[in-house]
Amino acid sequence: MDKGGILSEVKLFKGITDNLQDNLISLIISDSIDRILAEVNSMSDKQILELPDSVTFVVRDVSIKRYNRLNSEGATADSEEGRSFTWENSYLDEYRNVLSTLAQSYRAKGIARFM
């Protein structure tokens, strides 16, 4: 998975043109990958160490959600300058089906032997 590409995409989505927040966004991306891996591995009996490129959009979207929620961690809602925000309980809620399908693809396949 290309973390540099995800960094560029997150910055593009957020309209960030400088490099001042690159370390923070890179940390958010790495942490998002770790959370997604933990979720997928909790659904599968085989542990995976790296996410396939097919779920790059999930990493990007979760990273953007986490970036948007900076300084409001733990809250379910926030209000700022007349705008109110309500967040899901988990960053991964809307991707459960995708992650479940990914986990199923990594489940150990049984072997049948006939004698």
C-alpha positions in Angstrom: 0.0 0.0 0.0 1.4 3.4 -1.0 1.2 5.6 2.1 2.8 8.5 0.2 -0.1 8.3 -2.4 -2.6 8.2 0.4 -1.0 11.2 2.0 -1.3 13.2 -1.3 -4.9 12.2 -1.6 -5.8 13.2 2.0 -4.1 16.5 1.5 -6.0 17.0 -1.8 -9.4 16.2 -0.2 -8.6 18.6 2.7 -7.2 21.4 0.4 -3.8 21.3 2.2 -1.1 22.6 -0.1 1.9 22.9 2.3 3.9 20.2 4.0 3.4 21.5 7.6 1.0 18.7 8.6 2.6 15.8 6.7 3.9 14.1 9.8 0.5 14.4 11.5 -1.3 13.1 8.5 1.2 10.3 8.0 0.7 9.2 11.6 -3.1 9.2 11.1 -2.7 7.1 8.0 -0.4 4.6 9.8 -2.8 4.4 12.7 -5.8 4.0 10.4 -4.0 1.1 8.7 -3.3 -0.5 12.0 -6.9 -0.2 13.1 -8.2 -1.6 9.8 -5.7 -4.5 10.1 -6.8 -5.2 13.6 -10.5 -5.3 12.5 -9.8 -7.6 9.6 -7.7 -9.9 11.6 -10.4 -10.1 14.3 -12.7 -11.5 11.7 -10.3 -14.0 10.2 -8.4 -17.0 11.5 -5.4 -16.1 9.4 -3.5 -12.9 10.4 -2.6 -10.5 7.6 0.2 -8.0 7.9 -0.5 -5.7 5.0 -3.7 -4.5 3.4 -4.2 -5.0 -0.4 -4.4 -2.0 -2.7 -8.1 -2.8 -3.2 -8.9 -1.2 0.2 -6.8 2.0 -0.3 -10.1 4.0 -0.5 -11.0 2.7 3.0 -7.6 3.8 4.4 -8.0 7.2 2.8 -11.6 7.7 3.9 -10.9 6.6 7.5 -7.8 8.9 7.6 -9.9 11.9 6.5 -12.5 11.1 9.1 -9.8 10.9 11.8 -8.3 14.1 10.6 -11.6 15.9 10.6 -12.2 14.7 14.2 -8.9 16.0 15.6 -9.4 17.7 19.0 -12.8 16.1 19.3 -11.7 12.6 20.0 -14.1 10.7 22.2 -17.0 13.0 21.4 -20.1 11.9 19.5 -21.0 15.5 18.5 -19.4 18.9 18.3 -20.5 22.4 17.4 -18.3 25.2 16.0 -19.2 28.6 14.7 -22.8 27.7 14.1 -22.0 24.4 12.5 -22.7 21.1 14.2 -21.1 17.7 13.6 -22.2 14.3 14.6 -19.9 11.3 14.2 -20.4 7.5 13.9 -19.4 5.4 16.9 -16.5 3.9 14.9 -14.5 5.1 12.0 -15.0 1.7 10.4 -18.8 1.4 10.7 -19.6 2.1 7.0 -16.9 -0.3 5.8 -17.8 -3.4 7.8 -19.1 -5.2 4.7 -15.9 -4.5 2.8 -13.7 -5.5 5.7 -15.7 -8.7 6.3 -15.4 -9.7 2.7 -11.6 -9.0 2.9 -11.4 -11.1 6.0 -13.3 -14.0 4.4 -10.8 -14.0 1.5 -8.0 -14.6 4.0 -9.7 -17.4 6.0 -7.9 -20.6 6.0 -9.1 -23.1 3.4 -9.8 -26.6 4.6 -8.2 -29.6 3.1 -10.1 -32.9 2.6 -8.2 -36.1 2.2 -9.8 -39.3 1.1 -8.2 -42.7 1.8 
